[in-house]
Amino acid sequence: MMFYLLILGAALPAYIIGSVNGAIITSKLFYRKDIRDYGSGNAGLTNFYRTFGKGGVLLVILIDVLKTVVPVLFGGFIFGHFAGILRVDPYYISDIFIGIFDSVSGATLFGRLVAGFFVMLGHCFPLFYKFKGGKAVMAIGAIIIVADWRLALIGWGVFFLITLITRFVSLASMLASASFPIAMYFLDIGGTPEIIVTTLCVLLVVVRHIPNIQRLIKGEESRFTLRRNKEKSVE
């Protein structure tokens, strides 16, 4: 039973805190507007920059990173703290999850990933904003950094490389996210449960990017540029 209580203890605060959205808060605070009413309608960093420019971008990043890192670290802490108990008495734990508690570091990683997934759910479907949020790209980027520095190098490296080559932030975001479970497998970081959770994170990112995928196929997707389109921006 404790295993499921730990899941709940990591997931619930992660979802609630994840529902805080940096782009929505900053757009309302600085511009008295809701970012979801402009541009692509996405409550994310790229749409915020395209709509409002660089003013407030750092605050958006700060809020979205903190609202991810804090619950992710907390999820890892509670799983790591109770790892010894569950290793000794694995009652009510499915066989696939028993190996998580073979070490404190393994339990901590799993707890961080579980919390991270629910942060992403909160970002995509925020409790405070009528369940209309962003695409969780910044969230998964922060999760990768907390999970393992090697995963961060690969994931962010893919993101910047694809963005530099194509200037499609959406494509770069999806490919960088997809590198997460793949890199975990080849670097032997975690096991099946961790890869399952990270795969769910990737699927969430991809599902949220379905409109972008459709525009990419049609050749209508916008390319990222440091210069805003003044006709579409909001001053």
N, C-alpha and C positions, 0 to 999 in steps of 0.2 A: 504493500500500500504506500510505503514511503516514497517509492520510485515515482508514482503518479502524483503524489503531493509535491515532489520536487519539480516535476514537469509543470504543474500548475503554478508553483512558486516562481519559476523562471518565466513562464509564458504570460501570465496575467499582467504583472507590472511592465513587462517588455511591450506588450500590445498597447497598454494605456499610455506609456511614455512615448512609444513609437507613433502614437496618434498626434503628437505635437509636430507641427510642420513649419519648418523654417521659412519656406517661400511664402506661405500664406500669412504667417505672423509678420514677416518683414514688409510684405506688400501692403498690408493693412496699417502697420505702424508708421511706415515712411511715406506711403503714397495714398493712404486712405482708399485703397482699391483692393480687390480680390484677384490674385494672379490667375485664378481659374476662369475668370471672365475675359481673359486676353490671350492672344497668340494661339498656341495649340490647346490651351485649356488645362495643361498639365501643371500640377503644383510642384514643380521641380526647378533645379538650379538653371538648366539650359533655357527653359521658357522664361524664367525670371530675368536672366541676363538679356535675352532677346527683347523683352518687353520694357524693362526699366533701366537697363544698362548696368554699369559696375557698382553704382551706389547701392549699398545694402548686401552685395554679394557675399562679403566676408561674414556678415551676420547670419545669412542663410546657411552657409557652410558650417559655422560654429554651432548653430542650433541643431542641425541635422547630424553632425558628427557626435556631439555630446549626447543627444537623445538616443543614439545608437550604442555608443561605447559604454555608458553608465549601466544600462540594463544588461548588456552582454557580459560585462565584468561581474555583475551581481549574479547572473545565471551561472557563470563558471564557478563563482565562489561557493554558492550553496551546494552545487553538485560535488565539488572537490571536498567540501567540508564533511559531507556525509558519505563519501566514497568508502571509507573504511567499514562503516556499519553495513552498507549494502553488499560489500564484498564478503563479509562474514555471514550475513543472513540475506541471501538473494531471493527471498520468498516473494511471490507475486511478480517476478520479473521474467519476461519472455527470454528464452535462451539467446536470442539474437542480441539482447542488451546486456547480458551478464558481463561480457568482456569489457564493457565500458568502464567498469569499476575495478579492473585489475590494477589500476594505478590512479593516483590523485590527478596526474596530468591528463590522463585519458578522460576521466570523469569531468574535469574542468573544461576540456575542449568541447565535449558533448554539450555540457550546460551552456557554454557560450554560443554554440551554434543553434541550439533550440531557442534561446532567448533572441538571437539574431533573426531567426525566421519570423518570430512573432513581432519583433520591431518592424520588420519589412511589411508584415500584414497591417500593422497599425499605420504605417506610412502610406500604404496603398489604399486602405479603407479606414480612414481615421474616425475614431469615435466622436471627436469634437467637431468635425466638419462634414456631417451628413454622409460619411463613408466615401467621400470624393477626394482622393488624395493624389499622390505622385506615383512614380514608377520604381522607387526604392533603389535607384542606382547608387546614390551617395551612401545609403545604408549598407548595401552589400559591399561597397568599397571599403567602408570602415570595418565591417565584420572581418573581411579578409586580413586587414592589417592586424587586428587583435588576435585572430586565429593563429597566424604564423608568418613571420617576416618573409619566408621563401614564397609562400602563396601570394603575399602582397607584391613582391617584386614581379612575379609572373603576371598576376592579374592586372596590376596597374601598368605594367610594361605593354601588355596586349592592348589595353585601352588607349594609351598614348600613341602607340604605333599605328593602330587602325585609324584613329582620329587624324593623325598626321597624314596618312596615305589617302584616306577617302574623304575626310572631313564630315563623315556621318557619325555623330555622337551616338545615335541610337544603335547603329551596327556595332560600334566599338563597345558600347555598354553590354550588349548581348553576348558578344564573343568573349569579352573579359570575364563576364559572369560565368560563362560556360567553362572557362579555364579552371574555375574553382574546384569542382569535384574531380576533374581530370588530373589536375596537378596534385591533389590530395592522394589520388590512387597511385600515381607514378612515384611520388615522393614518400609513399608509405606513411602518410600522416593520418592517424585515425584508422577506423575500420568501416565495415558496412553501415552501421547506424549513422556515423558521421557523414558518409558519402550520400546516404539517403536524404538526410536533412539538407545538405548543401545542394543536392539535386532539386529538392523542393524549392529552395531559394532561387535557383536558376529558372525553373519553370514559372515561378511567379513573375520574375523580371520579363521573361519572354511573353507571357500572357498580357502583361501590361503594355508591351510594345507591339501588339498585334496591329494597331493602326499604322505604326511606323513601318512594319513589315509590308503592309499593303502598299504604302506610298513608295517604299524602296522598289518593290516589284514593278510598279507603274512608272518609276523614274520621277516621282514627284516629291521625294523627301528633301527637306531643306538641309543644306550643308552649313556646318558651323563656321562662323567668321567672327573675328574680334570686332568688326565694324557692324553696328546695328543697322537694320533697315528702318530709317526714320519714319517712313510712312506707316509702319506697323507698330512702332514703339509708343509707349505712353510716357509722357513727361510729367 
